[in-house]
């Protein structure tokens, strides 16, 4: 492999921040998720327990609500002078841009994807081409059988980070890695199994949203119960 093709340049803040192009997910219905009660866990014990599990049982009611709340929920927001919504979440993000969104497949036997809205803590069912979604899910299954688990797929919007930084590529990928780590630690705290997926979903990652806007797939992770 020629690793010279993988060299990324150093990110630097732009002198003048640019506007971020709009992107509207084609949402046709919404599911409001519950706000979890406060939980306590030994952080260092979680680190010792964290591991990738490849057997996934169905999540219990409330599991997904807690998982997304503690891994991706926007807890506070601010709007900068360019009109961009900056947010504080459980994961770090370069410039508080949070370019990574989460798509959720609740049941891989059905070609349906939801968008997780971190501001309202809700799932929005997406109006997408079913054959493309089906092909995408079959591709994921070939890499890691989802079984009865839930698929969380990461979609990157590089323009969010590029508006503030030159050479933003590595920042976007670091954001994706931080989010996957947070999801795994949260899953461990909730007694759930999880395993990241290596594939990027090519070419489905560009087919899912067509001409709505520029997106890049950033991998995914499967989460499920260890036992019924």
C-alpha positions in Angstrom: 0.0 0.0 0.0 1.2 3.5 -0.8 0.8 5.4 2.5 1.8 8.6 0.8 -1.8 8.8 -0.5 -3.0 8.9 3.1 -1.0 11.9 4.2 -3.2 14.7 5.6 -2.1 18.3 6.0 -2.2 20.1 9.4 -5.5 21.7 10.2 -5.5 25.5 10.9 -8.3 27.9 11.7 -9.4 30.0 8.8 -9.1 33.8 9.2 -12.7 34.2 8.2 -15.2 31.5 8.9 -17.4 30.5 6.0 -21.1 29.8 5.9 -22.2 26.2 6.2 -24.5 25.0 3.4 -27.9 23.8 4.6 -28.8 20.1 4.7 -32.4 19.0 5.4 -33.0 15.3 6.2 -36.1 14.0 4.4 -38.0 13.2 7.6 -41.6 11.9 7.3 -42.4 11.0 11.0 -40.8 11.4 14.4 -40.4 9.2 17.5 -39.7 11.2 20.8 -37.2 9.4 23.0 -37.4 9.4 26.8 -35.1 11.4 29.0 -33.2 8.9 31.2 -32.9 9.1 35.0 -29.5 9.9 36.4 -27.2 6.9 36.4 -23.9 6.3 38.2 -21.0 4.1 37.1 -17.4 3.6 38.0 -15.6 5.1 35.1 -12.3 3.2 35.5 -14.2 -0.1 35.8 -16.0 0.7 32.6 -12.6 1.2 30.9 -11.5 -2.2 32.1 -14.8 -3.9 31.0 -15.0 -2.3 27.6 -14.6 -4.8 24.7 -16.2 -5.5 21.3 -19.0 -8.1 21.5 -20.3 -9.7 18.3 -23.5 -11.3 19.6 -26.5 -9.0 19.7 -29.9 -9.6 21.3 -32.8 -7.2 21.0 -32.6 -4.0 23.1 -35.0 -3.5 26.0 -37.4 -0.5 26.1 -35.4 2.6 27.1 -31.9 1.1 26.2 -31.6 3.2 23.0 -33.0 6.3 24.7 -30.2 6.2 27.3 -27.5 5.1 24.8 -28.1 8.1 22.6 -28.6 10.5 25.4 -25.3 9.8 27.1 -23.3 9.5 23.9 -24.6 12.1 21.4 -27.2 14.4 23.0 -26.6 18.2 22.7 -26.8 19.4 26.3 -26.3 23.1 25.5 -26.2 25.3 22.4 -24.9 28.6 21.2 -25.1 30.4 17.9 -22.0 32.0 16.5 -21.8 35.2 14.4 -22.1 33.2 11.2 -25.4 31.6 12.3 -23.9 28.2 13.0 -25.3 26.3 16.0 -22.4 25.3 18.3 -23.2 22.6 20.9 -21.8 20.9 23.9 -22.2 17.1 23.8 -20.6 14.1 25.7 -17.9 13.9 22.9 -15.3 16.4 22.0 -15.4 18.1 18.6 -13.0 20.4 16.8 -14.5 23.9 17.2 -17.7 22.4 18.6 -18.8 21.8 15.0 -20.0 18.2 15.6 -20.0 17.1 11.9 -21.0 13.6 12.6 -24.7 12.6 12.6 -26.1 9.2 13.6 -28.5 7.2 11.4 -30.3 4.4 13.2 -31.7 1.1 11.9 -33.9 -0.4 14.5 -34.4 -3.7 12.7 -32.2 -4.8 9.8 -35.0 -7.0 8.4 -36.8 -3.7 7.4 -35.2 -1.2 5.0 -35.9 1.8 7.3 -33.4 4.4 8.6 -34.0 7.1 11.2 -32.0 10.2 11.9 -31.1 10.9 15.5 -31.8 14.6 16.3 -29.4 15.5 19.2 -31.2 18.7 19.9 -34.7 17.3 20.5 -33.6 13.7 21.5 -35.9 12.2 18.9 -35.7 9.8 15.9 -36.9 11.0 12.5 -37.9 8.3 10.0 -36.2 9.1 6.7 -38.0 9.0 3.4 -35.3 7.2 1.4 -35.2 4.9 -1.6 -35.9 1.5 -0.1 -33.8 -0.6 -2.6 -30.8 1.6 -1.8 -31.4 1.2 2.0 -31.8 -2.6 1.5 -28.6 -2.8 -0.5 -26.8 -0.8 2.2 -28.1 -3.0 5.0 -27.1 -6.2 3.1 -23.6 -4.8 2.7 -23.3 -4.1 6.4 -24.6 -7.6 7.2 -21.8 -9.0 5.1 -19.2 -7.2 7.2 -20.8 -7.8 10.6 -24.1 -9.6 11.2 -26.4 -7.3 13.1 -28.7 -10.1 14.3 -31.3 -8.6 16.6 -29.2 -5.6 17.5 -29.5 -1.9 16.4 -27.3 -0.4 13.8 -25.9 3.1 14.4 -24.4 4.5 11.2 -22.2 7.6 11.3 -22.7 10.2 8.5 -20.1 13.0 8.3 -20.9 16.5 7.0 -17.4 17.8 6.3 -18.6 21.3 5.3 -19.4 22.0 9.0 -15.8 21.6 10.0 -14.4 23.0 6.7 -16.2 26.2 7.2 -13.9 27.0 10.2 -10.7 25.1 9.4 -8.3 24.6 6.5 -7.3 21.0 5.9 -10.1 19.8 8.0 -10.1 16.1 6.9 -8.3 14.7 10.0 -10.5 16.7 12.3 -13.7 15.1 10.9 -12.2 11.6 11.2 -11.1 12.3 14.8 -14.6 13.4 15.6 -16.0 10.1 14.3 -13.5 8.1 16.4 -14.4 10.0 19.5 -18.1 9.3 19.0 -17.6 5.6 18.4 -15.6 5.4 21.6 -18.3 7.2 23.5 -21.0 4.9 22.2 -18.9 1.8 23.2 -18.3 3.2 26.7 -21.9 4.1 27.2 -23.0 0.7 25.9 -20.7 -0.9 28.5 -22.2 1.2 31.3 -25.7 0.1 30.3 -24.7 -3.6 30.2 -25.0 -3.8 26.4 -22.7 -5.4 23.8 -21.3 -3.3 20.9 -18.9 -3.7 18.0 -17.7 -1.1 15.5 -18.0 -1.8 11.8 -15.0 -1.4 9.5 -16.7 -0.8 6.2 -17.5 2.7 4.9 -20.5 1.4 3.0 -19.2 2.4 -0.5 -21.0 3.1 -2.8 -24.2 3.3 -0.8 -23.0 6.2 1.4 -23.3 8.6 -1.5 -26.6 7.1 -2.9 -28.6 7.4 0.3 -29.1 11.1 0.1 -28.6 11.7 -3.6 -28.4 15.5 -4.4 -29.6 16.7 -1.0 -26.0 17.6 0.0 -22.5 16.4 0.5 -22.0 13.7 3.0 -19.4 11.1 3.8 -19.9 7.8 5.6 -17.8 7.5 8.7 -18.4 3.8 9.7 -20.8 2.6 12.3 -21.4 0.4 15.3 -23.8 -2.3 16.3 -25.4 -2.4 19.7 -27.5 -5.1 21.3 -28.3 -6.8 24.6 -26.0 -9.5 25.8 -29.0 -11.7 26.8 -32.8 -11.5 26.8 
